[in-house]
Amino acid sequence: MVKHKWDFHGALTLPLALWLGVLASSLAGAQTPAAAVPPKVNQNSMATSGLAATELVANAPDQYIVKAGDTLWGISSLYLKSPWRWSELWGMNKSGIQNPNLIYPGQVLHLVKQGDSVSLSASPAAPVTSSAIASAQQLADKLSPSIRTVDVDERAIPTLRMQHILPFLIDPVLVEEDTLSTAPRVVAIQDGRVVAGKGDRIYALSSGGALSLAKGGAGSRMMRVVRNATPLNLVGDKTPLGFEAQYIAKVRLLAGETRAVALDAASGSDADLVPATLEVVYSKEEIRVGDRLIPEAEFELRHYQPKAPDQPVVARVLSIHGNAVANAAQNQVLAINKGKRDGLANGDVLTFMSLGQVIVDRTNGVKQELRLPNERKGWAMVFRVFDKVSYVLVLESTNPINLGDYLVNPN
């Protein structure tokens, strides 16, 4: 296990786009689907009996060699109709792999069948070598200074394809209403320039002395530069669940704001307010006068454990990130209207549902309105959670995912 500090600001420059549209008219006035109540899993029973053989897909391999480029979700889908039950498949084999979330290239997975139950076992993982540690360290050295220290085993295959979610571990900046209007603001740029980039200095003021050196001293306090604030709310509901600000840059506080006597007394100016000085450490876009500063947000790179939510969930799609304006497909990132306060956690898997179409039946000689069954059309995994909003990655989709679509427990 290699301990690293991770910050991908120096490695990612992918632009983000927040697309808002209108909900399909077929959803208007529709009934909200009932939340599925998650079944209680008896860990002791699971460890004794494994998982029911009926949970396996028809062509589940008896043996599989883990390869570089595999993902945990992909391998789980090779075995299970319900891939989020991955950890249950390891119920009888906790001595073989202490953490079923950590699987390594080169390991051989064996499907063990005992009557009507199945489980997985695996060959031992190769020991951590000095070259593996050195390789991981080289990767860490290429990245900019850390935000949060986490334990990451570089050899283990990821749960998801990280290139799809890494920008969203950094870029989404969710703020409460009026946060940006009262946040410190950029008032000037070095040498009177119009814009600033990496290595430049900017000057900023706050309304209450927020730009001080109290936290760690000069050079140790990092902040984010953000712009705009798009409300996240469901179509037809004007109450925002948060505001998604545009991430512009990361800056380091060099000197706090002060008050000082003007050097040029002969000028007749009585201005003695001195703004804080900050250096641009990373710039995704050019900084402008008027942009706002907020504290640097922490994030962690981690392995996600696929699982069903611990309690009933009925969520809705708030926004779609990417090239699609009104619908999404596999590997796209969505914002949904449930978060920590609703019990969601990283790794939770949800099922997309579209409400059944309302039709008029005349086959019985009378006019009668009927609603066709709700349709399941894919899965998503939660990978970043805020209080009222979460970001999910579309894992699979049989039909386009639309704004306003429902997500419920996969069970």
Disulfide bonds with the S-S distance in Angstrom:
none
